[in-house]
Amino acid sequence: MPSLDGAVVLVTGANGGIGTHFVHDALARGAAKVYATARSPRAWDDERIVPLTLDVTDRASIDAAVAAAADVTVLVNNAGATPPSASLLDVTEADIRANMETNFFGPVLLARAFAPILAAKQGSALVDVHSVASWYAFGGVYSASKAALWSATNSLRIELAPMGIHVTGVHMGYVDTDMAAHAEGPKMLPTQLVTTVYDAVEAGEYEVLADELTQGVKAALSGPVEALYPDLRGTNA
């Protein structure tokens, strides 16, 4: 069973609201060290936190992170980005490709790169942060990228399990961070989300459905498309 006690954790997107809580909560649960990664890492006030430069869209940067953090036992793929438009028709091709690089290719390539390191450790784990957008297409390429990552996480879970690496996928609605500042409606606190995630990891759970919205959307996937997108009912008249 994975454990944060004594673990060496690497968190991508550590400068953000959710990432910061992934860093601090890992230490609160007994982690020995946390690599706090970002394109421009910031200073931290704890010697157990190691700032590390990482651009998840750059292969050389990924390779450098693997070389610098060869003692990692828990990889948290948290870094993500939103495109300038939720419309697949209006957004530029460059923005589509950039969002897929950050939200899909980055975490998948990180998982591949760190797999040998994680496989060599007892109680290792991979955490992929998805979204309710994995199942609900309100975000254009953002939703598409998260759906792709969800599928990849399922594949990685199957491939990594025989190596002793536990894989947990995380799905949630809006979280109260700068990324969701534009959104209306209820939002989870970052600390609530991270607590739920780490509890799930240490319990050996494979998937986190962090709020009622996410639970409802996943349940609706077994129904007709019109149930999730009722506006479609008026387009066939």
Secondary structure by P-SEA (a helix, b strand, c coil): cccccccbbbbcccccaaaaaaaaaaaaaccccccccccbbbbbccccbbbbbbccccaaaaaaaaaacccccbbbccccccccccccccccaaaaaaaaaaccaaaaaaaaaaaaaaaaccccbbbbbbcccccccccaaaaaaaaaaaaaaaaaaaaaccccbbbbbbbbcccccccccccccccccaaaaaaaaaaaaaaccccccccaaaaaaaaaccccccccccccccccc
